[in-house]
Structures are given as structure tokens and as C-alpha cells.
Amino acid sequence: MRQRGADDMPGAAPMPFADLDIGVFARRDDPGDHLIRELQRTRARVRHVWPMPEQISVDYDLIFCEFCPDLPKRLPWLPGLPSAALILVLPVGVPLDLGVLHLCAPHAVVHMPVTPDAVLSALAIARSHFLYERRLRSRIDKLDDNLRTMRSVERAKAILIETKKLSEQDAYHFLRRTAMERRVSIGALAAMIVDSQELLG
């Protein structure tokens, strides 16, 4: 009985991975060829690279990478945020080092030889986790920006209170009014006031 592949999915809905660039860093043996064929059935743009380069390119949306003991050294974003969704490919008979696996921080793992369902599941999970992490990072960055702005505003208010003898409320109104007149944000104006004060000592 033939295994179900990506082309056999019920209905005629477009493939959800068709616009992805996928890099496959794995041996081109029978299991590797089978993995590549299953990925090609998703209509994604699939590129195979072997032997394993010293540094894995990040010019992909998603990377299938064969597990090896020195893999963390080959992932250019480590330590740091991943530049692409990473799926580790575990060949048959290769000992698994859980410490190395942890350092790689993959979004999903597949075991060779792959099945169509395993490939599709790994694609969906890895892509979903990667996009979720990116949304979280964007929210964290915005919160960090807001916190820096609040600190600048508080420092600028303190400077205005001391130099212009204003109340805290009047200092804030001064910042708001001046920012509107200069068509800049309150945060940008506050940063300028703080920088000027630090420059003048």
C-alpha cells in the first residue's frame, strides 16, 4: 500500500508551504532523497546542500539539517535568536547527544527514514513555533522601547523641575506641548533634553 504524500491531501486547497524557501543540509542517500521528494511535493522552493558547510546559510525560511556533534558551531545565529525555523534530521544509527540537541534549540525533529505525515507535521510545527517566537520578540522589543521612553521622560521631567522650577504636572505639559510644536514624540524630545543635560554636565 502506497504511503500518503503531500499531493494526496484531501481537497484542492493550496499548499500552505508553497511560498517557503527550504534548505536541506543532509546526505543525498536514499533516505535523504526521500526527504527532498516529500518537501518538493509541498511546492516549496527546496535547495539541497552537501557536504555540510562550516556555516549554514540563513537565506531560508526553514532549514532541515542533519544532526552532527558540532552542529551548534555551524549555526550562525547561536547564541541568539534563530534566523530561520530549524528542523533537525536524525539519521538511523547516529547516537543522539541531548546536550547538543538542547544547544541547537530546534523547532522540530524528524527521524530518518521520514514519512509524509512526519514531514508535514514537522513543517507545520517548526514554522508555527518560529513565527510565534518572532511575534514574541517583536512585542518584547516594543516593551523595551516603551520602558526606555518612560525612563527618558521621567529624567527629562526631573531636569525641567530643577532648571525651570516647574511642578511635575507642568513639566509633563511642557514636554507634551513642545513635542507637538516640534512635531516629534515626547520620548524623542525627552531623550534630547537628557542628552543635552549630560553633555553640559
Z-matrix of the N, CA and C atoms (Angstrom, degrees):
N
C 1 1.466
C 2 1.530 1 109.49
N 3 1.338 2 118.02 1 131.58
C 4 1.449 3 122.10 2 -176.02
C 5 1.516 4 110.29 3 -75.51
N 6 1.347 5 115.44 4 138.04
C 7 1.461 6 119.43 5 176.81
C 8 1.514 7 110.34 6 -71.44
N 9 1.314 8 116.12 7 147.93
C 10 1.451 9 120.87 8 179.90
C 11 1.517 10 110.08 9 -76.24
N 12 1.308 11 117.77 10 132.44
C 13 1.452 12 123.13 11 178.75
C 14 1.504 13 110.92 12 -111.82
N 15 1.332 14 116.66 13 -177.23
C 16 1.466 15 121.46 14 -178.45
C 17 1.512 16 111.79 15 -63.15
N 18 1.372 17 117.13 16 -30.15
C 19 1.462 18 119.76 17 179.59
C 20 1.506 19 112.76 18 -71.49
N 21 1.346 20 116.97 19 -15.78
C 22 1.460 21 120.62 20 -175.02
C 23 1.520 22 112.66 21 -94.94
N 24 1.312 23 118.09 22 7.83
C 25 1.453 24 119.94 23 -179.57
C 26 1.523 25 109.59 24 -63.70
N 27 1.323 26 117.99 25 138.53
C 28 1.462 27 120.19 26 -177.50
C 29 1.518 28 112.25 27 -64.62
N 30 1.321 29 115.57 28 148.64
C 31 1.460 30 120.82 29 178.51
C 32 1.514 31 111.47 30 83.33
N 33 1.306 32 116.36 31 176.62
C 34 1.460 33 121.44 32 -177.19
C 35 1.527 34 111.46 33 -116.44
N 36 1.329 35 116.14 34 25.35
C 37 1.460 36 119.76 35 -178.89
C 38 1.523 37 109.68 36 -66.85
N 39 1.334 38 118.28 37 146.84
C 40 1.463 39 120.50 38 179.16
C 41 1.525 40 110.93 39 -65.45
N 42 1.342 41 116.25 40 147.89
C 43 1.457 42 121.21 41 -179.67
C 44 1.527 43 109.87 42 -66.28
N 45 1.320 44 117.97 43 132.59
C 46 1.466 45 120.33 44 -176.34
C 47 1.525 46 113.78 45 -73.36
N 48 1.328 47 118.13 46 -9.46
C 49 1.460 48 120.68 47 -176.82
C 50 1.527 49 112.21 48 -111.07
N 51 1.337 50 117.18 49 9.64
C 52 1.459 51 120.93 50 -172.19
C 53 1.521 52 113.69 51 -64.69
N 54 1.329 53 118.23 52 -22.50
C 55 1.461 54 120.29 53 -177.26
C 56 1.530 55 112.51 54 -98.41
N 57 1.341 56 117.57 55 11.27
C 58 1.458 57 120.92 56 -177.03
C 59 1.530 58 112.03 57 -92.83
N 60 1.335 59 115.08 58 146.89
C 61 1.464 60 122.02 59 168.72
C 62 1.523 61 107.01 60 -99.75
N 63 1.334 62 115.90 61 118.96
C 64 1.464 63 121.35 62 -175.91
C 65 1.518 64 109.57 63 -116.84
N 66 1.326 65 116.21 64 128.05
C 67 1.456 66 121.94 65 174.32
C 68 1.513 67 109.61 66 -101.87
N 69 1.327 68 116.65 67 132.74
C 70 1.461 69 121.79 68 179.18
C 71 1.526 70 108.31 69 -115.44
N 72 1.309 71 116.48 70 111.65
C 73 1.462 72 122.53 71 179.82
C 74 1.523 73 107.19 72 -109.07
N 75 1.329 74 115.73 73 82.57
C 76 1.459 75 121.65 74 -176.11
C 77 1.522 76 109.68 75 -153.62
N 78 1.311 77 116.16 76 159.15
C 79 1.464 78 120.89 77 180.00
C 80 1.518 79 110.65 78 -61.80
N 81 1.324 80 115.86 79 144.54
C 82 1.469 81 120.75 80 179.73
C 83 1.532 82 109.90 81 -93.36
N 84 1.345 83 115.24 82 56.66
C 85 1.462 84 120.42 83 173.96
C 86 1.523 85 107.94 84 -98.54
N 87 1.316 86 118.31 85 -168.98
C 88 1.469 87 120.29 86 -177.75
C 89 1.526 88 112.26 87 -58.78
N 90 1.354 89 119.74 88 -48.70
C 91 1.465 90 118.67 89 177.26
C 92 1.524 91 112.73 90 -62.63
N 93 1.347 92 116.70 91 -37.24
C 94 1.459 93 119.65 92 178.71
C 95 1.510 94 112.18 93 -65.70
N 96 1.335 95 116.62 94 -42.83
C 97 1.466 96 120.50 95 177.40
C 98 1.524 97 110.87 96 -61.81
N 99 1.320 98 115.84 97 -39.17
C 100 1.466 99 119.66 98 179.86
C 101 1.531 100 110.35 99 -64.81
N 102 1.320 101 117.01 100 -41.04
C 103 1.464 102 121.02 101 177.28
C 104 1.526 103 110.36 102 -60.45
N 105 1.323 104 116.83 103 -45.76
C 106 1.463 105 120.84 104 -178.52
C 107 1.525 106 110.81 105 -63.43
N 108 1.330 107 116.81 106 -41.60
C 109 1.480 108 119.84 107 179.01
C 110 1.525 109 110.66 108 -62.52
N 111 1.335 110 116.95 109 -41.33
C 112 1.469 111 119.40 110 179.79
C 113 1.527 112 110.66 111 -65.12
N 114 1.316 113 117.36 112 -38.19
C 115 1.465 114 120.28 113 178.10
C 116 1.522 115 111.24 114 -68.53
N 117 1.310 116 117.19 115 -38.27
C 118 1.468 117 120.77 116 179.03
C 119 1.521 118 111.29 117 -64.67
N 120 1.333 119 117.07 118 -29.54
C 121 1.468 120 120.14 119 178.57
C 122 1.522 121 112.35 120 -67.37
N 123 1.337 122 117.22 121 -17.90
C 124 1.467 123 119.80 122 177.97
C 125 1.521 124 111.44 123 -78.49
N 126 1.345 125 117.67 124 -6.74
C 127 1.476 126 124.77 125 -177.31
C 128 1.528 127 112.29 126 74.54
N 129 1.350 128 116.88 127 8.65
C 130 1.464 129 120.01 128 175.11
C 131 1.525 130 109.23 129 -72.00
N 132 1.326 131 116.19 130 161.57
C 133 1.467 132 121.47 131 174.66
C 134 1.522 133 107.23 132 -85.81
N 135 1.315 134 116.73 133 109.93
C 136 1.460 135 122.80 134 -172.66
C 137 1.525 136 109.71 135 -109.27
N 138 1.339 137 115.46 136 129.36
C 139 1.468 138 119.64 137 176.60
C 140 1.526 139 109.00 138 -127.31
N 141 1.336 140 115.56 139 129.02
C 142 1.463 141 121.44 140 -179.57
C 143 1.518 142 110.27 141 -96.38
N 144 1.342 143 116.67 142 135.89
C 145 1.460 144 122.43 143 178.09
C 146 1.525 145 108.73 144 -131.27
N 147 1.318 146 116.61 145 122.89
C 148 1.459 147 122.55 146 174.51
C 149 1.523 148 107.85 147 -162.28
N 150 1.301 149 119.33 148 140.84
C 151 1.469 150 128.87 149 6.65
C 152 1.520 151 113.20 150 -68.68
N 153 1.307 152 114.55 151 167.16
C 154 1.455 153 121.13 152 -178.14
C 155 1.523 154 109.84 153 -62.67
N 156 1.324 155 118.86 154 123.25
C 157 1.471 156 120.95 155 179.09
C 158 1.525 157 111.73 156 -73.54
N 159 1.319 158 114.88 157 162.25
C 160 1.464 159 119.85 158 177.32
C 161 1.524 160 111.21 159 -63.01
N 162 1.341 161 116.08 160 -36.84
C 163 1.462 162 121.61 161 176.54
C 164 1.519 163 108.01 162 -128.16
N 165 1.310 164 115.92 163 125.27
C 166 1.461 165 121.02 164 -179.74
C 167 1.517 166 109.37 165 -78.52
N 168 1.312 167 115.66 166 129.89
C 169 1.458 168 120.95 167 -179.18
C 170 1.522 169 110.26 168 -64.45
N 171 1.328 170 115.21 169 147.71
C 172 1.466 171 120.02 170 178.19
C 173 1.529 172 110.63 171 -106.55
N 174 1.325 173 116.86 172 17.22
C 175 1.462 174 120.68 173 -179.26
C 176 1.521 175 111.63 174 -82.99
N 177 1.307 176 116.82 175 40.65
C 178 1.461 177 122.06 176 -178.94
C 179 1.524 178 109.11 177 -136.80
N 180 1.331 179 114.67 178 158.36
C 181 1.463 180 119.55 179 171.10
C 182 1.516 181 110.42 180 -82.70
N 183 1.338 182 115.20 181 -29.20
C 184 1.456 183 120.38 182 -174.51
C 185 1.519 184 108.77 183 -150.21
N 186 1.336 185 116.17 184 140.10
C 187 1.455 186 121.38 185 -176.30
C 188 1.520 187 110.12 186 -125.31
N 189 1.343 188 116.62 187 125.62
C 190 1.455 189 122.99 188 167.55
C 191 1.526 190 106.17 189 -97.35
N 192 1.326 191 117.28 190 118.88
C 193 1.455 192 119.68 191 -173.89
C 194 1.526 193 110.47 192 -130.61
N 195 1.326 194 115.25 193 127.46
C 196 1.461 195 120.43 194 178.03
C 197 1.527 196 109.66 195 -64.79
N 198 1.313 197 115.46 196 135.52
C 199 1.461 198 121.31 197 -179.03
C 200 1.522 199 110.43 198 -70.11
N 201 1.346 200 115.39 199 134.70
C 202 1.457 201 121.03 200 173.50
C 203 1.525 202 107.73 201 -147.71
N 204 1.336 203 118.22 202 155.90
C 205 1.469 204 120.49 203 -173.09
C 206 1.524 205 114.42 204 -60.24
N 207 1.343 206 117.87 205 -30.36
C 208 1.464 207 119.45 206 -177.97
C 209 1.528 208 112.60 207 -101.73
N 210 1.316 209 116.60 208 20.45
C 211 1.457 210 120.11 209 -176.98
C 212 1.528 211 113.68 210 -57.83
N 213 1.349 212 120.44 211 -39.05
C 214 1.479 213 118.58 212 179.74
C 215 1.530 214 113.00 213 -55.76
N 216 1.350 215 117.53 214 -32.42
C 217 1.459 216 120.42 215 179.34
C 218 1.526 217 111.70 216 -71.49
N 219 1.316 218 117.32 217 -20.37
C 220 1.461 219 122.02 218 -176.44
C 221 1.530 220 112.31 219 -92.82
N 222 1.317 221 117.41 220 -9.46
C 223 1.465 222 121.46 221 179.84
C 224 1.522 223 108.22 222 -93.53
N 225 1.322 224 118.77 223 106.90
C 226 1.472 225 121.40 224 -170.22
C 227 1.517 226 114.97 225 -66.09
N 228 1.321 227 118.10 226 -17.50
C 229 1.472 228 118.81 227 -177.48
C 230 1.536 229 112.52 228 -87.68
N 231 1.337 230 117.48 229 -6.21
C 232 1.459 231 119.46 230 -179.68
C 233 1.526 232 111.24 231 -88.65
N 234 1.347 233 119.76 232 136.92
C 235 1.472 234 123.91 233 -9.82
C 236 1.524 235 110.49 234 -77.46
N 237 1.297 236 115.84 235 144.54
C 238 1.449 237 119.50 236 -179.12
C 239 1.514 238 110.79 237 148.98
N 240 1.316 239 114.46 238 -167.92
C 241 1.452 240 120.67 239 -177.44
C 242 1.518 241 110.26 240 -82.86
N 243 1.334 242 118.16 241 138.52
C 244 1.466 243 120.66 242 -179.49
C 245 1.519 244 111.82 243 -66.53
N 246 1.334 245 114.89 244 143.10
C 247 1.464 246 120.81 245 177.87
C 248 1.521 247 111.77 246 -91.77
N 249 1.317 248 117.10 247 -10.77
C 250 1.467 249 122.17 248 179.42
C 251 1.518 250 108.09 249 -154.65
N 252 1.314 251 116.24 250 157.29
C 253 1.460 252 119.84 251 174.25
C 254 1.526 253 108.69 252 -67.67
N 255 1.314 254 117.47 253 133.68
C 256 1.462 255 122.31 254 -175.23
C 257 1.528 256 110.79 255 -115.01
N 258 1.328 257 115.71 256 125.98
C 259 1.461 258 122.42 257 174.34
C 260 1.519 259 107.57 258 -117.50
N 261 1.318 260 117.01 259 120.69
C 262 1.459 261 120.53 260 177.96
C 263 1.519 262 110.17 261 -84.18
N 264 1.338 263 114.81 262 135.96
C 265 1.462 264 122.22 263 177.85
C 266 1.518 265 107.41 264 -104.80
N 267 1.333 266 116.94 265 119.13
C 268 1.456 267 121.69 266 -176.90
C 269 1.526 268 109.53 267 -101.72
N 270 1.351 269 118.04 268 106.85
C 271 1.463 270 120.79 269 -179.83
C 272 1.525 271 111.39 270 -68.17
N 273 1.327 272 116.07 271 159.16
C 274 1.460 273 121.46 272 178.10
C 275 1.525 274 109.33 273 -67.40
N 276 1.326 275 116.65 274 134.27
C 277 1.455 276 121.13 275 173.19
C 278 1.507 277 115.56 276 81.63
N 279 1.329 278 119.01 277 -0.13
C 280 1.464 279 121.50 278 179.03
C 281 1.531 280 108.59 279 -91.21
N 282 1.340 281 117.96 280 122.03
C 283 1.474 282 119.97 281 -179.52
C 284 1.530 283 110.89 282 -59.88
N 285 1.309 284 115.12 283 138.87
C 286 1.464 285 120.89 284 -178.57
C 287 1.517 286 109.83 285 -98.46
N 288 1.327 287 116.15 286 119.97
C 289 1.454 288 122.54 287 175.70
C 290 1.527 289 107.47 288 -95.99
N 291 1.321 290 116.26 289 108.67
C 292 1.458 291 120.22 290 -175.96
C 293 1.527 292 111.79 291 -65.36
N 294 1.327 293 117.20 292 -28.94
C 295 1.456 294 119.77 293 177.10
C 296 1.515 295 111.69 294 -65.20
N 297 1.329 296 116.57 295 -44.61
C 298 1.464 297 121.30 296 177.46
C 299 1.523 298 109.94 297 -65.33
N 300 1.335 299 116.00 298 -41.68
C 301 1.464 300 120.48 299 177.98
C 302 1.529 301 110.47 300 -57.33
N 303 1.318 302 116.61 301 -42.82
C 304 1.463 303 121.25 302 179.61
C 305 1.527 304 110.96 303 -64.24
N 306 1.330 305 116.93 304 -41.73
C 307 1.464 306 120.45 305 -179.63
C 308 1.525 307 111.76 306 -63.96
N 309 1.322 308 117.21 307 -35.00
C 310 1.468 309 120.82 308 -179.84
C 311 1.514 310 112.36 309 -70.45
N 312 1.329 311 117.60 310 -24.43
C 313 1.467 312 123.34 311 179.50
C 314 1.530 313 111.75 312 49.06
N 315 1.335 314 118.02 313 55.95
C 316 1.471 315 119.38 314 -179.29
C 317 1.520 316 111.92 315 -70.00
N 318 1.315 317 115.27 316 157.02
C 319 1.467 318 120.72 317 176.21
C 320 1.525 319 111.35 318 -87.29
N 321 1.332 320 116.91 319 -18.45
C 322 1.460 321 122.19 320 177.27
C 323 1.522 322 108.33 321 -164.37
N 324 1.334 323 115.85 322 165.80
C 325 1.465 324 122.25 323 179.82
C 326 1.523 325 108.01 324 -136.62
N 327 1.347 326 116.65 325 139.00
C 328 1.458 327 121.10 326 172.68
C 329 1.522 328 108.88 327 -126.97
N 330 1.324 329 115.80 328 145.53
C 331 1.453 330 122.15 329 178.51
C 332 1.523 331 109.57 330 -103.14
N 333 1.322 332 115.38 331 136.82
C 334 1.452 333 120.54 332 174.02
C 335 1.531 334 109.52 333 -80.66
N 336 1.353 335 118.42 334 145.06
C 337 1.471 336 126.32 335 -7.82
C 338 1.524 337 110.44 336 -75.82
N 339 1.328 338 116.35 337 143.10
C 340 1.458 339 120.91 338 -175.96
C 341 1.514 340 111.24 339 -79.54
N 342 1.317 341 114.59 340 158.78
C 343 1.460 342 121.80 341 170.60
C 344 1.519 343 107.61 342 -112.67
N 345 1.337 344 118.39 343 157.18
C 346 1.473 345 120.01 344 178.72
C 347 1.521 346 112.85 345 -54.58
N 348 1.326 347 116.77 346 -43.77
C 349 1.465 348 119.45 347 -179.24
C 350 1.524 349 111.72 348 -64.97
N 351 1.338 350 117.13 349 -36.86
C 352 1.461 351 120.63 350 179.18
C 353 1.525 352 110.95 351 -64.85
N 354 1.342 353 116.46 352 -40.46
C 355 1.463 354 120.39 353 179.49
C 356 1.521 355 110.54 354 -64.84
N 357 1.322 356 117.14 355 -47.82
C 358 1.461 357 120.71 356 -178.99
C 359 1.529 358 111.48 357 -64.76
N 360 1.333 359 116.25 358 -39.95
C 361 1.468 360 119.63 359 178.97
C 362 1.518 361 111.03 360 -64.47
N 363 1.336 362 116.35 361 -44.46
C 364 1.461 363 119.99 362 179.76
C 365 1.522 364 110.89 363 -63.30
N 366 1.333 365 116.96 364 -42.10
C 367 1.461 366 120.48 365 177.30
C 368 1.525 367 111.12 366 -58.22
N 369 1.324 368 115.62 367 -49.46
C 370 1.464 369 120.09 368 -176.41
C 371 1.525 370 111.31 369 -64.30
N 372 1.342 371 116.63 370 -45.58
C 373 1.467 372 120.30 371 -177.34
C 374 1.520 373 110.70 372 -66.68
N 375 1.352 374 117.09 373 -47.02
C 376 1.463 375 120.81 374 -176.93
C 377 1.521 376 111.00 375 -63.40
N 378 1.325 377 116.59 376 -45.30
C 379 1.461 378 119.69 377 -179.26
C 380 1.529 379 110.89 378 -63.82
N 381 1.330 380 116.57 379 -42.09
C 382 1.455 381 121.09 380 179.85
C 383 1.526 382 111.12 381 -63.62
N 384 1.333 383 117.65 382 -45.69
C 385 1.460 384 121.31 383 179.89
C 386 1.519 385 111.63 384 -64.17
N 387 1.332 386 116.75 385 -41.22
C 388 1.459 387 120.73 386 -179.50
C 389 1.526 388 110.87 387 -63.36
N 390 1.329 389 117.28 388 -46.86
C 391 1.458 390 120.53 389 -179.75
C 392 1.528 391 111.25 390 -65.63
N 393 1.342 392 116.44 391 -36.24
C 394 1.462 393 120.24 392 177.89
C 395 1.528 394 110.25 393 -64.53
N 396 1.336 395 117.11 394 -43.86
C 397 1.464 396 120.84 395 177.55
C 398 1.521 397 110.84 396 -60.80
N 399 1.335 398 116.42 397 -40.20
C 400 1.464 399 120.06 398 -179.28
C 401 1.525 400 110.67 399 -66.13
N 402 1.331 401 117.56 400 -39.19
C 403 1.471 402 120.21 401 177.12
C 404 1.530 403 110.75 402 -65.07
N 405 1.326 404 116.08 403 -41.04
C 406 1.460 405 119.52 404 178.21
C 407 1.521 406 111.10 405 -62.87
N 408 1.340 407 116.42 406 -42.88
C 409 1.462 408 119.75 407 179.77
C 410 1.519 409 110.72 408 -63.05
N 411 1.340 410 116.88 409 -38.53
C 412 1.454 411 120.26 410 178.51
C 413 1.528 412 110.51 411 -63.31
N 414 1.326 413 116.77 412 -41.88
C 415 1.460 414 120.32 413 178.83
C 416 1.525 415 110.84 414 -66.25
N 417 1.332 416 117.48 415 -39.94
C 418 1.457 417 121.30 416 178.73
C 419 1.528 418 110.34 417 -63.81
N 420 1.330 419 116.08 418 -42.85
C 421 1.469 420 120.10 419 178.92
C 422 1.527 421 111.08 420 -61.10
N 423 1.337 422 116.39 421 -41.05
C 424 1.468 423 120.09 422 178.77
C 425 1.527 424 110.99 423 -65.67
N 426 1.339 425 116.04 424 -40.51
C 427 1.468 426 119.29 425 177.72
C 428 1.523 427 110.97 426 -63.95
N 429 1.345 428 115.99 427 -39.68
C 430 1.467 429 119.67 428 177.44
C 431 1.531 430 110.63 429 -62.86
N 432 1.330 431 115.97 430 -42.29
C 433 1.471 432 119.73 431 178.02
C 434 1.519 433 111.19 432 -62.00
N 435 1.335 434 115.71 433 -43.59
C 436 1.472 435 119.55 434 178.72
C 437 1.525 436 111.73 435 -62.36
N 438 1.331 437 115.75 436 -39.89
C 439 1.470 438 119.41 437 179.88
C 440 1.524 439 110.79 438 -65.98
N 441 1.341 440 116.77 439 -42.02
C 442 1.468 441 119.68 440 177.60
C 443 1.529 442 111.08 441 -63.32
N 444 1.341 443 116.04 442 -38.93
C 445 1.465 444 119.98 443 178.57
C 446 1.525 445 111.10 444 -64.26
N 447 1.333 446 116.67 445 -43.77
C 448 1.465 447 120.65 446 179.69
C 449 1.529 448 110.70 447 -61.43
N 450 1.346 449 116.02 448 -40.00
C 451 1.466 450 119.03 449 179.58
C 452 1.527 451 110.69 450 -66.54
N 453 1.324 452 116.94 451 -40.89
C 454 1.472 453 120.17 452 178.82
C 455 1.514 454 110.83 453 -63.73
N 456 1.333 455 116.66 454 -42.42
C 457 1.470 456 120.43 455 179.98
C 458 1.526 457 110.24 456 -62.89
N 459 1.326 458 117.00 457 -43.20
C 460 1.463 459 119.74 458 -179.83
C 461 1.527 460 111.12 459 -64.02
N 462 1.343 461 116.58 460 -40.60
C 463 1.465 462 119.49 461 178.62
C 464 1.528 463 110.92 462 -68.16
N 465 1.327 464 117.01 463 -39.43
C 466 1.465 465 120.47 464 178.76
C 467 1.524 466 110.32 465 -64.83
N 468 1.317 467 117.42 466 -40.49
C 469 1.465 468 120.74 467 177.54
C 470 1.527 469 110.49 468 -61.45
N 471 1.321 470 116.20 469 -42.23
C 472 1.467 471 119.66 470 179.49
C 473 1.531 472 110.94 471 -62.96
N 474 1.321 473 116.46 472 -38.48
C 475 1.470 474 120.43 473 178.11
C 476 1.526 475 110.63 474 -65.36
N 477 1.345 476 116.32 475 -43.59
C 478 1.464 477 120.77 476 180.00
C 479 1.523 478 111.20 477 -66.16
N 480 1.321 479 116.21 478 -39.06
C 481 1.467 480 120.29 479 179.08
C 482 1.530 481 109.78 480 -61.47
N 483 1.333 482 116.04 481 -40.14
C 484 1.465 483 119.94 482 -177.86
C 485 1.525 484 112.04 483 -76.99
N 486 1.345 485 117.02 484 -44.30
C 487 1.473 486 119.80 485 -172.92
C 488 1.517 487 113.08 486 -83.29
N 489 1.341 488 116.72 487 -34.71
C 490 1.463 489 119.82 488 -177.04
C 491 1.520 490 112.56 489 -105.69
N 492 1.326 491 115.96 490 0.48
C 493 1.471 492 121.01 491 178.44
C 494 1.529 493 111.05 492 57.31
N 495 1.342 494 115.96 493 43.85
C 496 1.461 495 121.18 494 179.59
C 497 1.519 496 109.99 495 -98.40
N 498 1.325 497 114.25 496 158.30
C 499 1.455 498 118.47 497 170.68
C 500 1.532 499 108.34 498 -75.81
N 501 1.314 500 117.65 499 167.38
C 502 1.470 501 120.75 500 -179.83
C 503 1.525 502 110.50 501 -61.23
N 504 1.323 503 116.84 502 -42.21
C 505 1.466 504 120.46 503 179.67
C 506 1.526 505 111.09 504 -65.39
N 507 1.340 506 116.54 505 -43.58
C 508 1.467 507 119.88 506 179.45
C 509 1.534 508 110.94 507 -65.66
N 510 1.328 509 116.75 508 -34.92
C 511 1.467 510 120.22 509 178.87
C 512 1.530 511 110.13 510 -64.31
N 513 1.322 512 115.96 511 -41.08
C 514 1.468 513 118.94 512 178.17
C 515 1.527 514 110.56 513 -66.13
N 516 1.330 515 117.04 514 -43.67
C 517 1.469 516 119.91 515 178.73
C 518 1.528 517 111.10 516 -62.15
N 519 1.324 518 116.27 517 -36.28
C 520 1.460 519 120.03 518 177.37
C 521 1.539 520 109.73 519 -63.06
N 522 1.322 521 116.45 520 -44.55
C 523 1.470 522 120.27 521 178.39
C 524 1.522 523 110.85 522 -61.13
N 525 1.315 524 115.42 523 -45.52
C 526 1.463 525 119.73 524 -177.07
C 527 1.526 526 111.19 525 -64.86
N 528 1.325 527 116.09 526 -45.81
C 529 1.468 528 120.27 527 -178.47
C 530 1.532 529 111.34 528 -64.86
N 531 1.328 530 116.26 529 -44.21
C 532 1.467 531 120.30 530 -178.89
C 533 1.528 532 111.04 531 -66.63
N 534 1.299 533 116.30 532 -37.83
C 535 1.471 534 119.97 533 178.53
C 536 1.530 535 110.33 534 -63.69
N 537 1.320 536 117.11 535 -41.45
C 538 1.465 537 120.77 536 178.49
C 539 1.521 538 110.64 537 -65.01
N 540 1.325 539 116.36 538 -41.62
C 541 1.465 540 119.67 539 -179.62
C 542 1.528 541 111.45 540 -64.46
N 543 1.319 542 116.42 541 -37.62
C 544 1.467 543 120.42 542 -178.39
C 545 1.530 544 112.61 543 -90.53
N 546 1.330 545 115.23 544 -3.31
C 547 1.468 546 121.75 545 179.37
C 548 1.524 547 112.20 546 57.79
N 549 1.298 548 114.69 547 46.11
C 550 1.461 549 121.71 548 173.64
C 551 1.522 550 107.51 549 -127.83
N 552 1.313 551 116.21 550 166.54
C 553 1.459 552 119.64 551 177.38
C 554 1.522 553 110.37 552 -75.70
N 555 1.331 554 115.08 553 157.70
C 556 1.468 555 119.10 554 177.15
C 557 1.528 556 109.71 555 -60.69
N 558 1.322 557 116.02 556 -38.25
C 559 1.456 558 119.95 557 179.82
C 560 1.516 559 112.08 558 -62.04
N 561 1.343 560 116.61 559 -42.78
C 562 1.470 561 120.41 560 -179.96
C 563 1.528 562 110.52 561 -65.55
N 564 1.346 563 116.61 562 -41.90
C 565 1.470 564 119.90 563 178.92
C 566 1.522 565 110.52 564 -65.47
N 567 1.327 566 116.73 565 -42.01
C 568 1.463 567 120.28 566 179.68
C 569 1.523 568 110.45 567 -61.71
N 570 1.330 569 116.68 568 -40.83
C 571 1.471 570 120.47 569 179.37
C 572 1.523 571 110.40 570 -63.22
N 573 1.337 572 116.96 571 -38.64
C 574 1.466 573 120.47 572 179.03
C 575 1.529 574 110.89 573 -64.97
N 576 1.329 575 116.22 574 -41.53
C 577 1.471 576 120.17 575 179.15
C 578 1.530 577 110.51 576 -64.05
N 579 1.317 578 116.15 577 -44.57
C 580 1.464 579 120.36 578 179.79
C 581 1.524 580 110.57 579 -63.76
N 582 1.342 581 116.62 580 -44.51
C 583 1.470 582 120.24 581 179.93
C 584 1.527 583 111.04 582 -62.39
N 585 1.340 584 115.93 583 -40.62
C 586 1.469 585 119.83 584 179.58
C 587 1.529 586 110.61 585 -63.95
N 588 1.317 587 115.92 586 -42.77
C 589 1.463 588 120.06 587 -179.72
C 590 1.526 589 110.64 588 -63.30
N 591 1.357 590 116.45 589 -41.78
C 592 1.457 591 119.85 590 -179.61
C 593 1.525 592 110.58 591 -67.90
N 594 1.342 593 116.46 592 -34.59
C 595 1.456 594 120.43 593 179.52
C 596 1.529 595 111.46 594 -67.61
N 597 1.324 596 114.62 595 -38.83
C 598 1.464 597 119.57 596 -178.78
C 599 1.530 598 112.27 597 -82.08
N 600 1.318 599 114.12 598 -12.50
C 601 1.463 600 117.87 599 179.35
C 602 1.499 601 111.67 600 82.51
